[in-house]
Amino acid sequence: MKILSLIVTGGLLIGSITPAWGGYGDLKRDMDAYSPPVILHQPDRPATPVKGKPDDFEVEKKTLENARDRWEKAVKETPMAVGEIDIQPAVIEAAADDARSLGVLRNRFSLQTTQSLILLRNPSIKAATDRLRAALEGFDQVTQLDEILRQYSAFTEAVMPGVGPMRGADNIQMKFPFPGVTALKGQVAEKNVEAEKQTLDLIRRDIVAQGSKAYWNLLFTHQAHRITRDMLDRLNQLESVATTRYGAGKTSYQDVVKIRISREKLEEQLTTLKEQRVNLETELLSLMDLGPGNAVGRPDTRTPETSLPRLEVLYPIALDKRQELQRMRAMVGKMERMVEMAETMIQPSFSQNYSLFADEAALQVGSAAMQPTFSTTVSPTRGKGLPKNAWFGTQDTYLRETRQKLDALRADLADAEARTRLMVRTAWFDLDQARRERSLYKNRLLELSQTSLDVSTRAYESGSVSFADVIGSYTSWLDVNLAGERRNSDVGVARAELERRLGVPIP
């Protein structure tokens, strides 16, 4: 009986499953035949990809790379001073070795050789060049953080975890507008490099000017030593004449004593000139990073350029080319872009961001639903009372401080421009005065003093003039010769100083 009931129950169950199989088949057929509405139909993509608009971030990144390449090329160029110095290949090769550099200076050496060796060997110039190369690394630092943030933004936009809240704190694109901020960062980096480049040019200019002044002063010590030695020879001849006359009873012993006193003074002056020459040689060697005590030859360039430019032409050149002014302008531009970048980062747009469409997957239903396209709530805060948007005034105290510093820097620039005009005027006056006095002593007074010396010497030998007149003519000849050589070197010194204040060669 039990077996019969089981058979009947199994038959009933099999009969009830048959309609279910039929319903599944209908569902499968409907699913296979389903096609989405026309509005959701995606057209077939062409075989060749369509060329879209280039990425703004990549454009700015390429601009930064071009700027870095341009500055690196400028750094690798042959080191030049503010003047147009033609550095000879032989000097470049000799500058790589201390012994060969000393060999160039052992004989007569020119002003151009001196400036070239200073440019190639000076440690301060090398340090400034290294700082400029270090500033070039700022170009790569501009895009590194933005590139990481771009990758993070792309990752967080595409990730779809199945559990946990799907809404982020905020859209990262609203906080980091990459292309615009990257452009400002790049401009800040370039202004920083420009400031370092002006610092390098400034150091080159000052070091070369210092070397040029030492060269002309060294020339004066050599010339003064030669003139003083010539004066000693003349005094020895005069002393023999005075001794002969004293023996003949035609003059007093006081004349012989006065000549010997003058000779002792000149011998001491020769020692002083020799020590001054060693000081100047040591200064040149230190500028070339060479040890003191090495033998240095005589300056070969003896006559400086004596032309005088028009003063009204120099003012605009100095205001445009002087390195201190260009560096301050670069710092002003850098600070302006930093302020603009700060304002871009902290000041909100005019929208409350309630109707902004984000480029995210349109998955609004189901367990993996993402944040809605439009905001559905109006919340004034975002956790712990923090404001949802940074309103005007956030960190405004820091911006006000920076703007005041920017105004102060602009005022300093205006003051530096005014001082530059004065510096150019005084340097031009020094050059003009040195030229006029050099012409006075060398072209007129030197010949007169030589004539007076010859006439008085012959007259003293014949006994027609007193000893006071003779020793006065000797002293006058020495003073005029020394003053002429001093003014000759002063022209070179004044010209180097005027070029230093202009920042470029004198036109």
Secondary structure, DSSP 4 states (H G I P E B T S, - for coil): -HHHHHHHHHHHHHHHHHHHHHHHHHHHHHHHT----GGGPPPPPPSSPP--PPPHHHHHHHHHHHHHHHHHHHHHSPP--SS-----HHHHHHTTSHHHHHHHHHS-B-HHHHHHHHHHH-HHHHHHHHHHHHHHTHHHHHHHHHHHHHHHHHHHHH---SSS----SS-HHHH--HHHHHHHHHHHHHHHHHHHHHHHHHHHHHHHHHHHHHHHHHHHHHHHHHHHHHHHHHHHHHHHHHHHHHHTTSS-HHHHHHHHHHHHHHHHHHHHHHHHHHHHHHHHHHHTT--TT-----BS--S-------HHHHHHHHHHH-HHHHHHHHHHHHHHHHHHHHHHHHS--SS-SSSPPPS-----SSTT----SS-----SBSSTT-BSS--TTTTHHHHHHHHHHHHHHHHHHHHHHHHHHHHHHHHHHHHHHHHHHHHHIIIIIHHHHHHHHHHHHHHHHHT-S-HHHHHHHHHHHHHHHHHHHHHHHHHHHHHHHHHHHHSS---
